[in-house]
């Protein structure tokens, strides 16, 4: 049976500032978020290779430079898929095996959605209505790691907190193309589609 894919370090919050010292996050460079950066490539390796713990390297390689960490696959430099694979325990599984599981619209009504440790680290994605991730249109799919769900006083979701790679790859944020960032995605309405709104994401089943 397909199971949700989760970062192996999800329950110790690897991507929060308590996991990576705040000095490695550059603040104020993307809306509602931070870009992971450092001038020391050895520190990159120390933290990111800990996250990318999988003993089988699969198709993912670390390709960061001395300032910005990054993960890539052959022919796909700095894409969201490479980062999601690197920090999950299914690094060797092709995205054609990624299936849409429970939608976030449904998940936020489940009891476990109220317990951060039960969902932090889950891989979530937009599937463009397709049966697997590889079939989705390139501009209508994205994958990220779920860190938090913010709600209003009525307990309705207002946004989610994620970490991902290459989310900001459009004007006026082209300087942050292929970068790893921690940021907020607003919840959105039924009429608001695709990767820019959290309600369009599903938990990834593999």
N, C-alpha and C positions, 0 to 999 in steps of 0.2 A: 504494500500500500504506500502511495506517495506520502512523504512527510515534509513538514516545513523545514527549510534550511536555515540554520542559525549559526552565528559566529560562535566558535567554541569558547570565547571569552565573554559572552554576552552578559553573564550574571556578575561579572566584576567590572562592567562598564568600561571597556577598553578605550572607547573613543571620547569619553567625557574628559574634562580637564583634570579630573582626579587620576585618570589613567595616563594621559599625555600631559606633561606640565604645560600650563597656560602659555609659557613663553614660546612654545612651538606653534601656537595658533596666531595668525595675523588677523587682527580684528578690523571690522569696518570696511572690508574690501568687497563683500558681496551683501546683498540685501538679507538682513536677519541672520547673518552667519559669519563664519570664520574660515580662512584658508589655512591648511596645514603647511607649514613652511619651516625651514631651518637652514642656517648657513653651514651646518656641520653634517656632511654625508654619513659619518659614522653613527651619528645619533639617528639619522633616518633609518639606517639598517637595524639599529638596536630596537627601535620601537616597531617599525613596520614588519620586520622579519619575525618578530614575536607574534604580531597579529596574523601574518601569513605563515602560520605554524605548520601547515600540512607537510608531512615528510615526502609526499610525492609532488614534485613541482608542477606537473600537468603542463598546460599551455601558457601559464602565466609567468611573467618575469618582472623583476623589479627594474625599472628604467629611470628612476628619479635622478635629477641632477643635484648639484651642490646646494640648491635653494629649495626646490620643490620635490617632495616625494611623488612617486607615480608608479602605476602598474600597467603593463601592456601585454598584448598577445601579438603574434606574428601578423603583420598587415593591419593591426588595429592598435595604434598607439594611444595610450592614455584613455581608453574607453571605460564606460561605467561597468561593463560586463567583467573586464579584467579585475577591477578593484573588488567587485562583489565576490568573484571566485577566490581572490587572494585571501579574503578575510572570513570565508565560510569553510565548512568542512567537506564541501563537494567541489574542490578546485579542479578536479579532472573531468567533471561532468559537462558535456557540451550544452549550450543554451537551448538546443533543440529538444532537450529532455526537461527543460523548465516548463512547468504547467501552472496555469492560474488556479490557486487554491481559494480559500475563503477571501472575499473582498473585504477591504477595510470598512466599508459601509456596514457589513454584517458583523465583522470582528468587534467593532466598538460597542456592540450590544451584548457581547459575551462577558462572563465574569472575569476571565483572565485578562481582558483589556484594561481592567482596573488595577492590575498588579504588574508594575513595570518589569520586575524580574522575569515574568512569564513571556514577555514579548521583546524585550531589549535584545537586539542582535538579529532579529528575524530579517530575512531577505524579502523585500517587497518589490513589485514591478508593475508597470503598465504593459498590457498585452495587446492593445489595439483590437480587442475583441477576438483575437485568434486563439487557436488551441495550444500553441506553444510559442515561446518567446522569439524564436528564430523567424517565424512567419510574419511578425508584426512589422509595419512600416517603420523605417529608421527614425522618422521625425515624430512617431507616435508611441515610442517605447522608451523605457528607462528603468534602471534597477538601482536600488538604494538599500541601505541597512537602517532599520527602524530603531530609533533611540527613545522616542517619547511621543505621547499623545496629550495635547493640551485641550482642556475643556472649559466651557463657560460655567456660570453659576447654576444653570439648569442641567449641567452634566452633558451637554451636547459638544461634540468635537469641533474645535475651531482651527486647529492645525496640527501637523506632526513635525517632529524633529528627526532629521536623518543625517547620515554621513554617506557621501557618494563621491564619484569622480565624473567630471565632465558634464555636470548639470548646467553650469553657467558657460554656455558655448555660443552665445548670441549677443548682439549689440545691446547695450553698451558695455558688456562684460567680457569681451573677447580676450582680454588679458588673462582671464581665469579659465580659459578653455583647457581641458584635460587635467585640471587641478582637483585635488581632494579637498572637499569642503564639508563643514558641518553647518546646516542651515535649516530654516523652517519652510515647509510647503503648506500653504493655506488649504483648508478643507474643501471649499468650493461648493457649487450648487449642481443640480442635475444637468443644467445647461452648459456648465463649464467642463470641458473635456480635456483628456490627455494628461501629459506628465506634469502640468503646472498646478494640478489640484489633487489633494490627497485622496479624495473619495474615489478616484479612478484606479487606485492601486489595489493589487491582490497580494496576499502572502504567497510566495513561490513554493510550489511543491515539486519535488524531484523524486 
